[in-house]
């Protein structure tokens, strides 16, 4: 069973020429070919990685930071007013 008959291929070609124009059609086909080539190579690389059982190296754990010292709060003596503390 054929997917596309010669008549439908001709209709698709005529539609593509009308849509893109004769000058831009080779550029569009070239970029489509490049995209398919890249997709195919990435698929092969992914398949090789999966078949070999390797996994991508995990990101290293962040180094533990030392606990920061809390800010020291100076409390005023009981009964002191705000103006006494500023001085």
Helices and strands as residue ranges (DSSP letters): H 6-20, H 22-52, H 82-86
